[in-house]
Amino acid sequence: MDEKIENQNKKKSQKRRITILVVLVLLTVILALIFWVLNNRRKDDSKSNNPEVTTDESIAEDENLNDEKETEDVDETSVPVEEGNEKEMVSENYRVSQIKFGGNSAVMDNGKSRNTQLEIYQVKSENILSQEDNEPRILISWKTNKEAISKVEYAKSDGKDAAVTSEEGYGFEHSMLIKNMEFSTIYTYRIESSDKWGNKVNTEYFSAYTGDKSESIFDLITNAIEDVFGWAM
């Protein structure tokens, strides 16, 4: 009788184990299926947010990249081209000197053509006192819309002591220091500029006043003593 009971208990325990194993296997399969479904959904979402480029579009982008590389290769080197007596240079930091259209040349200078009107603007003058010789000077500055070389004609307001001073090179921003001037004197000046093709332009006449001579404290004291005790000297 006892043996039968033991056998029955063993059979029941085996059935329980088998049932538990089956349940565990089913749970594992279900979890694997859930994970697979979620992973596929994530992939679909990423594809919808970042659609793949079609083959034609990728080919077009490759062609554009190749064209840009070829352009950069040309810009990085200087390539001289000779046609008759004319020369043209192409480089990254060099501006084309001549552009031809149907046999006619349009000469360029820093983006400005030969026929562009030369202009002078922002003319300013400033009084400067030299610490070396205590002489007055006038600093004149101006700008041009094209590279130009300039000269300044100046004289006293009565027309005396006329003089001309010139620049040494071409540029857009200009300045010139006028020396050998007198205190308490009005000077008139005008600027004449010319570009690389000989086109010239003049400004109107400007005036500048050199101002009174400034006296030091020592000079003021000396003058005061001379005024008071001049009779004794």
Backbone as numpy.savetxt, mean C-alpha at the origin, in Angstrom:
# Nx Ny Nz CAx CAy CAz Cx Cy Cz
-35.75 -90.00 44.52 -36.58 -88.79 44.52 -35.71 -87.53 44.52
-34.70 -87.57 45.31 -33.79 -86.42 45.38 -33.06 -86.21 44.06
-32.71 -87.29 43.40 -32.01 -87.17 42.12 -32.90 -86.51 41.07
-34.18 -86.85 41.07 -35.10 -86.25 40.11 -35.20 -84.74 40.34
-35.27 -84.37 41.61 -35.37 -82.94 41.90 -34.12 -82.20 41.46
-32.95 -82.83 41.70 -31.70 -82.19 41.29 -31.62 -82.04 39.78
-32.08 -83.09 39.08 -32.06 -83.03 37.61 -32.98 -81.94 37.09
-34.12 -81.82 37.74 -35.05 -80.77 37.32 -34.46 -79.37 37.55
-33.80 -79.20 38.68 -33.17 -77.92 38.98 -32.06 -77.59 37.98
-31.29 -78.63 37.62 -30.23 -78.41 36.64 -30.79 -77.99 35.30
-31.88 -78.66 34.89 -32.49 -78.31 33.61 -33.03 -76.88 33.63
-33.64 -76.49 34.78 -34.16 -75.13 34.88 -33.03 -74.09 34.79
-31.91 -74.37 35.50 -30.78 -73.43 35.49 -30.18 -73.32 34.09
-30.11 -74.47 33.37 -29.59 -74.43 32.00 -30.50 -73.60 31.09
-31.83 -73.77 31.26 -32.76 -72.99 30.45 -32.61 -71.49 30.73
-32.42 -71.14 32.03 -32.22 -69.74 32.37 -30.97 -69.17 31.70
-29.87 -69.95 31.75 -28.62 -69.49 31.13 -28.79 -69.27 29.63
-29.47 -70.28 29.02 -29.68 -70.17 27.57 -30.53 -68.95 27.25
-31.56 -68.73 28.05 -32.44 -67.57 27.83 -31.67 -66.26 27.99
-30.80 -66.19 29.02 -30.02 -64.98 29.24 -29.07 -64.74 28.08
-28.40 -65.80 27.59 -27.49 -65.66 26.46 -28.20 -65.17 25.22
-29.42 -65.72 24.99 -30.18 -65.30 23.81 -30.55 -63.82 23.91
-30.98 -63.42 25.12 -31.35 -62.02 25.32 -30.14 -61.10 25.10
-28.94 -61.51 25.60 -27.75 -60.72 25.43 -27.36 -60.59 23.96
-27.48 -61.70 23.24 -27.15 -61.66 21.81 -28.10 -60.73 21.07
-29.39 -60.82 21.40 -30.37 -59.95 20.75 -30.10 -58.48 21.05
-29.76 -58.19 22.31 -29.44 -56.80 22.67 -28.22 -56.30 21.91
-27.20 -57.16 21.78 -25.99 -56.77 21.04 -26.30 -56.47 19.59
-27.13 -57.32 18.99 -27.50 -57.10 17.58 -28.29 -55.80 17.43
-29.22 -55.57 18.37 -30.03 -54.34 18.29 -29.16 -53.10 18.44
-28.22 -53.13 19.40 -27.32 -51.99 19.59 -26.45 -51.75 18.36
-25.97 -52.83 17.75 -25.15 -52.68 16.54 -25.95 -52.04 15.41
-27.21 -52.47 15.27 -28.06 -51.89 14.23 -28.31 -50.40 14.48
-28.55 -50.05 15.75 -28.78 -48.63 16.08 -27.54 -47.79 15.77
-26.37 -48.30 16.13 -25.13 -47.58 15.86 -24.90 -47.42 14.36
-25.17 -48.46 13.60 -24.99 -48.39 12.14 -25.91 -47.35 11.51
-27.18 -47.32 11.99 -28.15 -46.37 11.45 -27.72 -44.93 11.77
-27.30 -44.69 13.01 -26.87 -43.34 13.40 -25.64 -42.90 12.61
-24.71 -43.82 12.40 -23.51 -43.48 11.64 -23.83 -43.11 10.21
-24.76 -43.84 9.59 -25.16 -43.52 8.22 -25.86 -42.17 8.14
-26.67 -41.86 9.15 -27.34 -40.56 9.16 -26.34 -39.41 9.26
-25.32 -39.59 10.07 -24.29 -38.56 10.19 -23.59 -38.34 8.86
-23.26 -39.42 8.17 -22.60 -39.29 6.88 -23.49 -38.56 5.88
-24.79 -38.90 5.89 -25.71 -38.23 4.97 -25.81 -36.74 5.27
-25.84 -36.40 6.57 -25.92 -34.98 6.94 -24.67 -34.22 6.50
-23.49 -34.85 6.69 -22.26 -34.18 6.27 -22.20 -34.00 4.77
-22.71 -34.96 4.02 -22.72 -34.82 2.57 -23.66 -33.71 2.12
-24.82 -33.60 2.79 -25.77 -32.56 2.42 -25.24 -31.17 2.75
-24.46 -31.05 3.84 -23.90 -29.75 4.20 -22.70 -29.39 3.33
-21.91 -30.38 2.90 -20.76 -30.17 2.05 -20.89 -31.01 0.79
-21.67 -30.54 -0.16 -21.85 -31.33 -1.37 -20.56 -31.42 -2.15
-20.35 -32.56 -2.77 -19.15 -32.78 -3.55 -19.21 -31.99 -4.84
-18.06 -31.49 -5.29 -17.98 -30.74 -6.53 -18.04 -31.70 -7.69
-18.80 -31.33 -8.68 -18.92 -32.19 -9.85 -17.60 -32.24 -10.59
-17.47 -33.20 -11.43 -16.22 -33.39 -12.16 -15.91 -32.21 -13.05
-16.94 -31.64 -13.70 -16.71 -30.50 -14.59 -16.22 -29.30 -13.81
-16.82 -29.05 -12.61 -16.40 -27.90 -11.82 -14.97 -28.07 -11.33
-14.59 -29.28 -10.91 -13.23 -29.50 -10.45 -12.24 -29.30 -11.58
-12.61 -29.73 -12.78 -11.72 -29.53 -13.93 -11.54 -28.05 -14.20
-12.66 -27.27 -14.11 -12.57 -25.83 -14.35 -11.68 -25.15 -13.33
-11.79 -25.57 -12.04 -10.95 -24.98 -11.02 -9.48 -25.29 -11.27
-9.18 -26.53 -11.70 -7.80 -26.89 -12.00 -7.25 -26.04 -13.13
-8.10 -25.80 -14.16 -7.64 -24.96 -15.27 -7.37 -23.54 -14.81
-8.24 -22.99 -13.93 -8.02 -21.64 -13.41 -6.73 -21.55 -12.61
-6.47 -22.59 -11.79 -5.24 -22.60 -11.01 -4.02 -22.63 -11.91
-4.09 -23.42 -12.98 -2.97 -23.49 -13.91 -2.73 -22.15 -14.58
-3.85 -21.46 -14.96 -3.71 -20.15 -15.60 -3.07 -19.15 -14.65
-3.48 -19.20 -13.34 -2.91 -18.27 -12.37 -1.43 -18.54 -12.18
-1.03 -19.83 -12.14 0.38 -20.15 -11.98 1.20 -19.66 -13.15
0.66 -19.82 -14.37 1.38 -19.33 -15.54 1.55 -17.82 -15.49
0.49 -17.11 -15.03 0.56 -15.65 -14.93 1.60 -15.23 -13.91
1.65 -15.93 -12.75 2.63 -15.59 -11.74 4.03 -15.84 -12.24
4.23 -16.92 -12.99 5.56 -17.20 -13.51 6.03 -16.10 -14.45
5.12 -15.53 -15.22 5.49 -14.45 -16.13 5.80 -13.19 -15.37
5.02 -12.88 -14.29 5.21 -11.65 -13.53 6.50 -11.67 -12.76
6.99 -12.85 -12.33 8.15 -12.89 -11.47 9.45 -12.67 -12.23
9.45 -12.77 -13.54 10.66 -12.59 -14.32 10.49 -11.44 -15.28
11.59 -10.83 -15.62 11.57 -9.74 -16.58 11.82 -10.30 -17.97
10.95 -9.96 -18.91 11.05 -10.48 -20.27 11.18 -9.30 -21.22
12.37 -9.05 -21.76 12.51 -7.94 -22.71 11.98 -8.34 -24.07
11.26 -7.43 -24.71 10.74 -7.66 -26.05 11.17 -6.49 -26.91
11.89 -6.76 -27.99 12.38 -5.72 -28.86 11.59 -5.71 -30.14
11.12 -4.53 -30.53 10.45 -4.33 -31.80 11.02 -3.07 -32.43
11.90 -3.23 -33.40 12.56 -2.08 -34.00 13.48 -1.45 -33.00
13.27 -0.16 -32.74 14.09 0.55 -31.77 13.41 0.67 -30.43
12.24 0.03 -30.24 11.48 0.16 -29.01 11.70 -1.07 -28.15
11.67 -0.88 -26.85 11.83 -1.97 -25.90 10.73 -1.91 -24.88
10.23 -3.07 -24.51 9.22 -3.17 -23.48 9.67 -4.20 -22.47
9.36 -3.97 -21.20 9.72 -4.90 -20.14 8.47 -5.27 -19.37
8.42 -6.54 -18.97 7.30 -7.03 -18.18 7.86 -7.68 -16.95
7.50 -7.20 -15.78 7.93 -7.81 -14.53 6.95 -7.46 -13.45
7.17 -8.01 -12.28 6.22 -7.81 -11.19 6.20 -6.38 -10.71
7.37 -5.72 -10.67 7.46 -4.36 -10.13 7.76 -3.32 -11.20
7.56 -3.66 -12.45 7.87 -2.72 -13.54 6.60 -2.39 -14.29
6.36 -1.11 -14.56 5.18 -0.68 -15.28 5.51 -0.59 -16.77
4.55 -0.98 -17.58 4.76 -1.01 -19.02 5.04 0.39 -19.54
6.08 0.52 -20.36 6.42 1.83 -20.89 5.59 2.18 -22.11
5.24 1.21 -22.94 4.46 1.46 -24.12 3.45 0.34 -24.34
2.27 0.73 -24.76 1.23 -0.24 -25.12 0.79 0.07 -26.53
0.78 -0.93 -27.39 0.45 -0.71 -28.80 -0.94 -1.21 -29.10
-1.69 -0.42 -29.83 -3.01 -0.78 -30.30 -3.05 -0.55 -31.80
-3.04 -1.62 -32.60 -3.14 -1.50 -34.05 -2.04 -0.67 -34.66
-0.81 -0.77 -34.14 0.31 -0.05 -34.72 0.56 1.29 -34.09
-0.41 1.84 -33.29 -0.22 3.12 -32.63 0.22 2.89 -31.20
1.19 3.64 -30.73 1.71 3.45 -29.39 1.12 4.48 -28.45
0.72 4.02 -27.26 0.24 4.92 -26.21 1.26 4.88 -25.09
2.06 5.93 -24.96 3.15 5.93 -23.99 2.58 6.17 -22.60
3.05 5.36 -21.62 2.55 5.44 -20.26 3.70 5.75 -19.32
3.39 6.47 -18.26 4.36 6.77 -17.21 3.65 6.64 -15.88
3.87 5.47 -15.19 3.22 5.22 -13.90 1.71 5.38 -13.99
1.12 4.83 -15.03 -0.32 4.87 -15.18 -0.84 6.13 -15.83
0.01 7.12 -16.11 -0.40 8.37 -16.75 0.11 8.37 -18.19
-0.77 8.69 -19.13 -0.38 8.73 -20.52 0.39 10.01 -20.82
1.00 10.03 -22.00 1.78 11.20 -22.40 0.92 12.45 -22.53
-0.33 12.25 -22.93 -1.21 13.40 -23.16 -1.92 13.87 -21.88
-1.70 13.20 -20.75 -2.32 13.64 -19.50 -1.76 15.00 -19.09
-2.63 15.92 -18.75 -2.20 17.27 -18.39 -1.41 17.24 -17.09
-0.22 17.82 -17.12 0.62 17.90 -15.92 0.04 18.95 -14.98
-0.05 18.60 -13.69 -0.64 19.50 -12.71 0.28 19.65 -11.51
0.30 20.86 -10.94 1.02 21.16 -9.70 -0.01 21.55 -8.65
0.09 20.96 -7.46 -0.89 21.25 -6.42 -0.24 21.14 -5.04
-1.00 21.57 -4.04 -0.56 21.56 -2.63 0.77 22.31 -2.47
0.82 23.53 -2.99 2.02 24.36 -2.84 2.00 24.98 -1.44
3.10 24.82 -0.71 3.20 25.35 0.65 4.58 25.99 0.83
4.66 26.96 1.74 5.94 27.58 2.09 6.03 27.71 3.61
7.24 27.58 4.13 7.45 27.62 5.59 8.76 28.34 5.87
8.70 29.26 6.85 9.91 30.00 7.24 10.77 29.14 8.16
12.06 29.13 7.89 13.01 28.37 8.70 14.19 29.27 9.03
14.61 29.26 10.29 15.75 30.05 10.74 16.92 29.12 10.98
18.01 29.34 10.28 19.19 28.50 10.42 19.88 28.77 11.75
20.25 27.70 12.44 20.97 27.85 13.70 22.46 28.07 13.47
22.92 27.80 12.25 24.34 27.95 11.97 24.72 29.41 11.77
24.02 30.08 10.88 24.38 31.46 10.55 23.28 32.46 10.88
22.20 31.99 11.52 21.09 32.85 11.93 20.51 33.61 10.73
20.45 32.91 9.58 19.91 33.50 8.37 18.53 32.91 8.07
17.63 33.72 7.51 16.30 33.19 7.20 16.32 32.33 5.93
15.47 31.31 5.91 15.30 30.45 4.76 13.82 30.16 4.57
13.44 29.81 3.36 12.06 29.45 3.06 12.05 28.06 2.45
11.30 27.17 3.05 11.14 25.81 2.53 9.84 25.76 1.72
9.95 25.47 0.44 8.79 25.39 -0.46 8.57 23.92 -0.82
7.32 23.46 -0.72 6.98 22.07 -1.07 5.75 22.07 -1.96
5.67 21.05 -2.82 4.53 20.91 -3.74 4.49 19.48 -4.26
3.43 19.15 -4.98 3.23 17.82 -5.55 2.83 17.95 -7.01
3.12 16.88 -7.80 2.68 16.81 -9.19 1.98 15.48 -9.43
1.03 15.48 -10.36 0.27 14.26 -10.64 1.04 13.27 -11.51
2.14 13.71 -12.10 3.02 12.84 -12.88 4.46 13.07 -12.40
5.32 12.11 -12.70 6.73 12.32 -12.37 7.25 13.52 -13.16
7.81 14.47 -12.45 8.25 15.71 -13.09 9.49 16.23 -12.38
10.21 17.09 -13.10 11.35 17.81 -12.54 10.99 19.29 -12.56
11.36 20.02 -11.51 10.86 21.38 -11.35 11.99 22.36 -11.07
11.66 23.63 -11.25 12.54 24.72 -10.85 11.70 25.82 -10.23
12.31 26.59 -9.34 11.62 27.66 -8.63 12.30 28.99 -8.99
11.51 29.92 -9.47 11.97 31.28 -9.74 11.50 32.17 -8.60
12.41 32.91 -7.97 12.02 33.75 -6.84 12.78 35.07 -6.89
12.19 36.06 -6.25 12.80 37.40 -6.20 12.11 38.20 -5.10
12.69 39.35 -4.76 12.03 40.25 -3.83 10.78 40.82 -4.48
9.89 41.34 -3.65 8.63 41.85 -4.18 8.83 43.00 -5.17
9.99 43.70 -5.06 10.27 44.79 -5.98 10.97 44.29 -7.26
11.16 42.96 -7.38 11.77 42.40 -8.57 13.28 42.29 -8.52
13.90 42.74 -7.43 15.36 42.69 -7.33 15.83 41.32 -6.85
17.12 41.07 -7.13 17.79 39.82 -6.70 17.03 38.58 -7.17
16.60 38.57 -8.43 15.90 37.40 -8.97 16.87 36.23 -9.10
16.38 35.04 -8.84 17.23 33.85 -8.92 16.36 32.65 -9.29
17.03 31.59 -9.73 16.35 30.34 -10.10 17.12 29.18 -9.49
16.42 28.24 -8.89 17.03 27.02 -8.37 16.24 25.82 -8.89
16.94 24.74 -9.24 16.31 23.61 -9.92 16.53 22.31 -9.15
15.64 21.34 -9.41 15.77 20.00 -8.86 16.76 19.19 -9.69
17.16 18.04 -9.12 18.11 17.18 -9.82 17.45 15.93 -10.39
16.24 15.58 -9.95 15.61 14.35 -10.43 14.11 14.47 -10.49
13.48 13.46 -11.15 12.04 13.42 -11.31 11.39 12.83 -10.06
10.15 13.26 -9.81 9.41 12.73 -8.68 8.00 13.27 -8.64
7.22 12.76 -7.67 5.84 13.22 -7.46 5.77 14.25 -6.35
6.59 14.09 -5.32 6.61 15.02 -4.19 7.92 15.80 -4.23
7.81 17.11 -4.08 8.95 17.98 -4.29 9.10 18.94 -3.09
10.34 19.35 -2.85 10.62 20.37 -1.84 11.93 21.04 -2.18
12.03 22.32 -1.83 13.23 23.08 -2.14 13.46 24.12 -1.05
14.70 24.22 -0.60 15.06 25.18 0.46 15.74 26.38 -0.18
15.13 27.55 -0.04 15.67 28.79 -0.62 16.53 29.48 0.43
17.80 29.75 0.08 18.75 30.36 1.02 19.09 31.79 0.59
20.03 32.39 1.33 20.54 33.73 1.03 19.41 34.76 0.94
18.58 34.79 1.96 17.44 35.71 1.98 17.61 36.73 3.11
16.82 37.76 3.09 16.91 38.83 4.06 15.70 38.82 4.99
15.91 39.31 6.22 14.81 39.41 7.17 13.84 40.52 6.76
12.63 40.40 7.25 11.59 41.43 7.07 11.40 41.79 5.60
11.43 40.76 4.74 11.33 40.99 3.30 10.28 40.06 2.71
9.50 40.61 1.78 8.51 39.81 1.06 9.14 39.29 -0.24
9.06 37.99 -0.44 9.56 37.37 -1.66 8.39 36.78 -2.44
8.51 36.84 -3.74 7.52 36.18 -4.60 8.22 35.04 -5.34
7.46 33.97 -5.59 8.05 32.81 -6.29 6.97 32.11 -7.10
7.41 31.38 -8.10 6.52 30.51 -8.84 7.28 29.25 -9.23
6.55 28.19 -9.51 7.14 26.88 -9.79 6.86 26.51 -11.24
7.85 25.99 -11.90 7.70 25.46 -13.25 8.12 24.00 -13.25
7.24 23.12 -13.71 7.51 21.68 -13.74 7.39 21.18 -15.17
8.15 20.13 -15.48 8.08 19.49 -16.79 8.19 17.99 -16.61
7.40 17.23 -17.39 7.44 15.77 -17.29 8.52 15.21 -18.22
8.55 13.89 -18.36 9.61 13.24 -19.12 9.50 13.46 -20.62
8.34 13.96 -21.07 8.16 14.22 -22.50 8.24 15.71 -22.83
8.64 16.52 -21.85 8.82 17.94 -22.11 7.59 18.79 -21.92
6.48 18.20 -21.49 5.28 19.00 -21.21 5.53 19.84 -19.96
5.24 21.14 -20.05 5.54 22.05 -18.96 4.27 22.71 -18.43
4.34 23.13 -17.16 3.24 23.86 -16.55 3.84 24.79 -15.50
3.26 25.97 -15.35 3.71 26.97 -14.37 2.59 27.25 -13.38
2.98 27.57 -12.16 2.00 28.02 -11.17 1.88 29.54 -11.25
0.90 30.04 -10.55 0.83 31.49 -10.38 1.89 31.91 -9.38
2.05 33.22 -9.20 3.05 33.71 -8.25 2.52 33.62 -6.82
3.36 33.13 -5.93 3.06 33.07 -4.50 3.99 34.04 -3.78
3.60 34.44 -2.59 4.43 35.34 -1.79 4.72 34.71 -0.44
5.89 35.07 0.10 6.30 34.57 1.42 7.07 35.69 2.12
6.85 35.81 3.42 7.48 36.86 4.23 8.48 36.19 5.16
9.70 36.69 5.18 10.76 36.06 5.98 10.63 36.36 7.46
9.91 37.40 7.85 9.72 37.70 9.26 10.85 38.54 9.81
10.62 39.06 11.03 11.62 39.90 11.69 12.69 39.04 12.33
13.85 39.62 12.47 14.96 38.93 13.11 14.70 38.81 14.60
14.82 37.58 15.09 14.59 37.34 16.52 15.88 37.61 17.29
15.75 38.31 18.39 16.91 38.65 19.20 16.97 37.77 20.44
18.15 37.42 20.82 18.33 36.61 22.01 18.20 37.48 23.26
18.13 36.87 24.41 18.04 37.60 25.67 19.29 38.44 25.89
20.44 37.89 25.51 21.69 38.65 25.66 21.66 39.92 24.81
21.15 39.79 23.57 21.06 40.97 22.71 20.10 42.00 23.28
18.98 41.53 23.83 18.02 42.46 24.41 18.61 43.22 25.59
19.36 42.51 26.46 19.99 43.16 27.62 21.03 44.15 27.16
21.81 43.77 26.15 22.86 44.66 25.65 22.26 45.94 25.07
21.19 45.76 24.29 20.54 46.94 23.69 19.94 47.85 24.76
19.37 47.22 25.82 18.79 48.03 26.89 19.88 48.82 27.63
21.04 48.19 27.86 22.14 48.89 28.54 22.64 50.04 27.68
22.72 49.78 26.37 23.19 50.85 25.48 22.22 52.02 25.48
20.90 51.70 25.54 19.92 52.79 25.55 20.02 53.62 26.83
20.30 52.96 27.96 20.32 53.68 29.26 21.66 54.38 29.47
22.77 53.67 29.17 24.09 54.22 29.48 24.86 54.58 28.23
24.15 54.75 27.14 24.85 55.08 25.89 25.62 56.39 25.99
25.10 57.32 26.77 25.78 58.61 26.88 27.16 58.46 27.53
27.30 57.42 28.41 28.58 57.23 29.10 29.57 56.50 28.23
29.07 55.79 27.24 29.98 55.05 26.37 30.52 55.94 25.29
